[in-house]
Amino acid sequence: MPPATLHNLLLDRLPPDDRAAVVAASTPFPFELGHVFAEAGDPVGHVYFVLRGIISAVADMQDGRTVETFMVGREGVTTPGAVHVPARTWSRLVGQSAGDALRIEAPRLRVLCEERRELRRLIALYAAGLQGELEQSGACNALHKAEQRFAKWLLRCHDRLDGDTLHLTQEYLASLLGSQRTTVNEAAQALQKAGAISYSRGRVTILDRAALERAACECYPNGRRSSLEIPSPE
């Protein structure tokens, strides 16, 4: 896979020789909805630069409930902390939608980061932004209404996927949002009534993005600035 075909925003910002080095050390990895990349506690053996689709980090509680803690799309890379030291995953990594990624062995990526300053810098900046998003999400989940969080989550998906239609069941949405099916259904109906989306049988189509942004909480623009927009060096 030559560098020109990449659609990962982090890799696209690398100098051509750094990008080519990552591609040469990687293998294409197509994945389906529901594919489990790692369970919580697994050693990080591979790191994935997402080209298309979304990989979610999902926390599983002892009572069987689950909630998404963050998502990675074409803007970033899974488990960025593993580029510095051997690490384990904190959450289950699962394909939220079908897609493609570049898979690279974590030890190999660590070597490349030691050799290539700009690669190391960009991944560190992405990791810092992701940390900021996680901190914002902690406050969001505790303080904001389900409808606001649902609108934020749809916008985050829309940022990372091509097209305006998402194929997601109520059960799947409820598990990712840590809510009951009835709560998700009520939130979806409210957004549909506002003209922001259409929602039927696991199919969500974004009709009016501006309306969806108005319905979302303040955490959407804050989170978008963190992990989706890598700052330039000072």
N, C-alpha and C positions, 0 to 999 in steps of 0.2 A: 504494500500500500504506500504509494509515494506521498510526500508531505503535502503536495498540492491538493490532495483529496480530503484532507482533514477538515473536520468541522468542530473541533474542540477549541473554544476561545482561549483557554490557557496556553495550549500548545501553539496556537496561531500567533501568539505574541512573542514567541521565542525567536531568536536569530535563526536563520535557515539551517546552519550547521548543528545547532543544539536540537532543533526539531527533528532533523534527519537522524540524529543519533538515537533519540527516543524511539522513533518509528522503526529503526533498524533492530532495536533490542526488543520490540514488541511483536505481538501476534494479533491479528483481527479476532474479535470475540463477539459474535452475534448472540443475543440473549432474548428470551421470551418473557412475557408477563408472568410473574411469580417465580422466576428463576432465583434460587438462593445462592448468592455468591459466598457467603460466610455466615456462620452462626455466632452469636455473642460468645466471646471468650476464645474464639479460634485464633491461632497465630496468623498474622497477616503474611500470607505467602505470595500474593499477587496484588498489584495495584491496577486500577482501571481508569483510563481516561475515556470518558463517555463521548461518543461521537453523535449518537442519536438515541432518544429515549431517556428514561429516568431510572436511577437506582435510589431506593429509599433505605434509610437506616431506621429500623423498627425495634422499639423496646417491647419486650414481652414480660408481662407481670405474672406473678405466681397464680393469680386468680383467673388467668386465661385472657385477660384484656391486653390489647396492644395499642400502641400509639407511635406514629411516625415522629422521629426527633429531628431529622433533616433530610433533604433530597439533594442528589447530585445529577446534573444534566450535562449538556455540552459545554457548560462554563467551567467545569472543574474535574476533580479527580477524587477517587475514594481513598479513605484513610490517609490523608496527607501527612499525618504525624509519623507514619512508618518510613518516610524518606530520610529520617534522621537517625532513628534507632529501631531495632526490632520491637514490634508491638503486637498487641492483640486487639481484636475488634471489641467495642463496647456494646454494640447492638447488632441485630441480625441485618445483613445487607440483602435486599431482595429487589428484583426488577419490578418497578411500578408500572412500566409499559415496555413493550418490546422495543429493542434497539440494537445498537452496535457499539462496541468499545474497542480500545486498544489495551491489551493485557500485557503487563510487564512484571517480571519477578521483582519482588520488593528489594532483595539484596542488590540486584542489578541496577535498579533505579537509585539506590543509595550511592552506589559507586559513581553513577552519572552525575548526581547532584554534587558529590565531592569534587568532580572534575570540571563542572560547568556552573559557574557562579550565577548566571542569569536564570537557569533552570531552578537552582536552589532558591533564589530570591523570589521568583514568581510563585512557586509552590508554598513558600513561607507566607507570602502575602495572602494567598488564597486561604491557607489554614487560619490566619488571623481573622480574615473576614468571616469565615465559617464559625469561628468561636463567637464573634459578635452576633451572628444570626442566632446561635444557640442561646445566648444570654437574653436576647430580645424575645425569643420564643418562650423562654421560661416565664417571663412576665405576661406574655400574651395568653398562654394557656391558663394562667391563674386568674386573669382579670377581664378578659374580653369574651363577648357573647359568641355562641356557636355560629351564628350567621356571619359575623365579622370574620371569624377564623376560617370559615368555609370559603368566603370570598377571597381571603388572602391566599389560601391554599390553591384555589383554582387559578389565581393570577400567577402564582409561582410555577404551576404546571404549564400554563400558557406561555410563560417566558422561555421555557425549555423545550417545548414541542413545536413541530410544524403543524399548521392548521388550527382550526378553532374548535374541533370536536375531540372530546375525551371519552374513552370507553371505560367506565368505572361502575361497578355495582354498588348498591347501597351498603351491603355488608363490608365491602372493601373500603369504601369511604369512611364508614363508621369506625372500622378498625384503625385506620390511619389517623383519624381525628380524635380517637379516644372517646367517642360519643355513641349513644344509642342510635339504632336505625331510625327511630321516630324523630330524634333530634336532627339528624342529617336531612331527613325528608322535609321537616318543617323549614329548615334553613334553605333548602333548594327551592321549595315552593315560594318562599318570600323573595328570593332572588329572581325567580321566574316571573312573579307578579310585577316586579320592578322593571321587567324587560331586559335584565342583564344576561339571562341565560334561558335556554330551553332544556328541559330535563325529562327524559322518558326511558325507562327500561335500561338503566345503566349507561345511558348516553347523555353526556352533557355537552351542549354547544354554546359557546360564548357568543352572544348576539351584540352586546354593547359593552365593550371593555371599559369605557369611561364610567358607565353606571356601576360596573363591578368594582372599579377602583374606589368609587364613592362609598360603596357598601362595606369595603374592607376597613380594617382598623389601621391605626397609625403604624403598625409593625410591618406592613407590606413595603412601603418605600424604604424604611430603615433596613429591613432584611435584604432588600434588593440591592441597596448600596453596598452592603457588606460583602456577600459572597459572589454576586454577579458582576460587580464592578471592581476590578483589581486596580488599586491606585498606582499612580506613577511615583517613582522614587523622588524623595525631596532633594 
